[in-house]
């Protein structure tokens, strides 16, 4: 029988504090991660702890509510995607305050829920920098991980990428670039559409859109990308 959630949270926070490092906290600032409510626990230690805890939705919710950076990172590793609700996703999204939290939650949890595509579209209209980044981090994560989603799900969201490419805020435009690149590497058809969009953006009068377009075009037509697409063509040919 599990202990009450409050006791489990206290035990987890105690374990995190034992792994805390002042040097890690100081290093966070160099990467644009707020360290005011951080302990300085490495991601590697968080992953190890997550494996021992297993999936635990109630614990994840309680860890998130502590506001501690590492507790929130850990919450994304232990939550059960099947129990994550749209309301919870919105609530956590409102709390996003760094690219690291955004990307970790989207890449390890939100993209595994049934609500990802809808939330990506919804959050793309957000005003907050990290809330808007979440839309595109989530779309990129879906492109990388959701093997069952049809191309049409991503095609419908290409206009969201094109519109947001004009957002000059650093973490938004980098998220937009990530999404465009990930969608473009999703399939042969999407690759052609993403490259066409990238080249169109690269000629924009808007500086942010030009940066996104030029960067995406360069990466999507690189030797590495071409090699991956060739492998996909051969796989399709083999049936």
Residue pairs with C-beta under 8 A, 6 or more apart in sequence:
2 8
3 11
5 58
5 59
5 62
6 62
8 56
8 59
8 62
9 59
9 62
9 63
9 66
9 71
12 49
12 53
12 59
12 63
12 71
12 74
13 66
13 68
13 71
15 49
16 39
16 41
16 49
16 68
16 70
16 71
16 74
17 39
19 39
19 41
19 42
19 45
19 49
20 39
20 40
20 41
21 40
21 41
21 42
22 40
23 40
24 40
24 41
24 42
25 35
25 38
25 39
25 40
26 35
26 40
28 34
28 35
28 38
28 40
28 69
29 35
31 100
32 98
32 99
33 69
33 98
33 99
33 100
34 69
34 97
34 98
35 69
37 67
37 68
37 69
38 68
38 69
38 70
39 68
39 69
39 70
40 70
41 70
43 73
46 70
46 73
46 74
46 77
47 77
49 74
50 74
50 77
50 78
53 59
53 74
53 78
54 78
55 78
55 79
55 80
56 78
56 79
56 80
57 79
57 80
57 83
57 84
59 75
59 78
60 74
60 75
60 76
60 78
60 79
60 80
61 75
61 79
61 88
63 71
63 72
63 74
63 75
63 78
64 71
64 72
64 75
64 92
64 95
66 72
67 95
69 98
69 101
72 95
72 101
72 105
73 100
73 101
73 104
76 104
76 105
76 108
76 109
77 108
77 109
79 109
81 109
81 112
81 113
82 113
84 109
84 110
84 113
84 115
85 115
86 115
86 118
86 119
89 110
89 113
89 115
89 119
90 119
92 105
93 119
93 123
93 126
93 131
93 134
94 131
96 102
96 105
96 128
96 130
96 131
96 133
96 134
97 130
98 130
99 130
99 133
99 171
99 174
99 175
101 130
102 130
102 133
102 134
102 137
102 171
102 175
103 137
105 134
106 134
106 137
106 138
106 140
106 141
107 137
107 141
107 144
107 145
110 116
110 119
110 138
110 141
111 138
111 141
111 142
111 144
111 145
111 146
112 145
116 138
116 141
116 142
116 146
117 139
117 142
117 149
117 153
117 157
119 135
119 138
120 135
120 136
120 138
120 139
120 142
120 157
120 160
121 135
121 157
121 160
122 135
123 131
123 132
123 134
123 135
123 138
124 132
124 135
124 136
124 157
124 160
124 163
124 164
126 132
126 134
126 135
129 169
129 171
129 172
130 171
132 164
132 167
132 169
132 172
132 175
133 171
133 172
133 174
133 175
134 175
135 160
135 164
135 175
136 161
136 164
136 172
136 175
136 176
136 178
136 179
137 175
137 178
137 179
139 154
139 157
139 160
139 161
139 179
139 182
139 183
140 175
140 178
140 179
140 181
140 182
140 183
141 182
142 149
142 153
142 154
143 154
143 179
143 182
143 183
143 185
143 186
144 182
151 186
151 187
151 189
151 190
154 183
154 186
154 190
155 190
155 193
157 183
158 183
158 193
158 194
158 197
161 176
161 179
161 180
161 183
161 197
162 197
162 200
162 201
164 172
164 173
164 176
165 173
165 176
165 180
165 201
165 204
165 206
165 208
165 209
165 212
165 213
166 204
166 206
166 208
166 209
167 173
167 176
167 208
168 207
168 208
173 208
173 211
173 212
176 212
177 212
177 215
177 216
180 194
180 197
180 198
180 212
180 216
181 194
181 216
181 219
181 220
183 190
183 194
184 190
184 191
184 193
184 194
184 195
184 198
184 216
184 220
184 225
185 191
185 220
185 225
185 228
185 229
187 232
188 229
188 232
188 233
188 236
191 220
191 225
191 229
194 216
194 220
195 216
195 217
195 220
195 221
197 213
197 216
198 212
198 213
198 214
198 216
198 217
198 220
199 213
199 217
200 213
201 209
201 210
201 212
201 213
201 214
201 216
202 210
202 213
202 214
202 217
203 210
203 213
204 210
204 213
219 225
